[in-house]
Amino acid sequence: MSYAAIILGLCQFLFMSAIAVGIAFNALVGKALAPSPALATFPLFFMMGSTAVLTLSMPRILAAAGYRKTFIAGAIMGVMGGLLAVLANLHHSFVLFCLAGLLMGLYQASAMYYRFAAADAVSAEHKSAAIAWVLNGGILAALMGPLIGSHSLHFFSVDYVGSYSATALLAFIALPLLLFVPLPSRNAAVSLPKFSFRVINFNAFSAMLFCTSGYAMMGMVMLASPLAMSGCGYHPQDAASVIQWHLLGMFAPSLVTGKLIGRFGAQRIALTGVVVLLLGCAVALFGTHLTIFHLSLLIVGVGWNFMYMGGSTSLTQIADIGLRSRLQSINEFVTFACITIISGLTGWLYESLGWQVILYIAVTLLLAVIASILIGQYRQSISAGNIS
């Protein structure tokens, strides 16, 4: 494994540990600060929205500034976002908390390219392993992030101030690592073709569908779960524990997902992920016992890992560098545009329809994804048969 992938894996750990606090507590803090409970997930709307907007411009930013400057600027936004969240809790300001989410979204937009930087640093046959190694940083984050957030929850006189101070510190620690990590060049010499829907064949479409739907459905269930647990009388520390298991499900499989992709192919593993995520939603429908929350969110995380790893690997296997770069940026934009909408709607959906209806919505949409992929594969096989 390359040295760059190892360091980027550590940066991924720091980033995901900081984000883990937001996953566990943002909806709860948002509900406490917002003028209406229906706006509880609105700070996450700002976070995912800024990520979506920036990802569309990331290829040109990377071409002009390179990986290093872009990643460092992102980490600085993370530090500022954590500090702004501290001020929001101290002054009980929903507006400041939304702005903090916006800055954390900029951090997230840059960190999403850690895996692509690691893939660019190795040969073609090692790309999935490099991506998996970077995502492995999330395994340690799954263990440490929620623990850091929950143990610092009451560190100061105002709840959550310690937790968000920790997010700022984690982003700050990433700065020296990003300053010295050997990163591959990504400069203006790479041409970025104008986008045309004609360049998206079935393989590219399915790869983006796996990434987008995996993130969106996982995000909806994940964001609603702390609200559902609070409604059942569970404490914020319980929500942090469930998110801890969820993050383990998201990143622990990366230890083997790369090998599974190498053996069975990216498309098959991603499709398996849809089935696993569907299973996690089905398990959540069995009740509201704490064990069910833990188990269902764990399974949902595993499903996301298979879908996201499979989809991301498919995109890195596109031979044309310029086309690959453009499709990667489009994939990131579409993914986070969808999760932005989900983030804005989840609080309202929960308050209006409840936990179980959210799960039924996720199940229905995942079944639609499976149908779309199977129909596309069938048509592709028919087309190939006609050509031969």
Secondary structure, DSSP 4 states (H G I P E B T S, - for coil): --HHHHHHHHHHHHHHHHHHHHHHHHHHHHHHHSSSGGGTTHHHHHHHHHHHHHHHHHHHHHHHHHHHHHHHHHHHHHHHHHHHHHHHHHTT-HHHHHHHHHHHHHHHHHHTTHHHHHHHTS-GGGHHHHHHHHHHHHHHHHHHHHHHHHHTTTSSSSTTHHHHHHHHHHHHHHHHHHHHS------TTS--PPP-GGG--HHHHHHHHHHHHHHHHHHHHHHHHHHHHHHTT--HHHHHHHHHHHHHHHHTTHHHHHHHHHHH-HHHHHHHHHHHHHHHHHHHTT---HHHHHHHHHHHHHHHHHHHHHHHHHHHT-S-HHHHHHHHHHHHHHHHHHHHHHHHHHHHHHHHH-HHHHHHHHHHHHHHHHHHHHHHHHHHHHHHHHH-
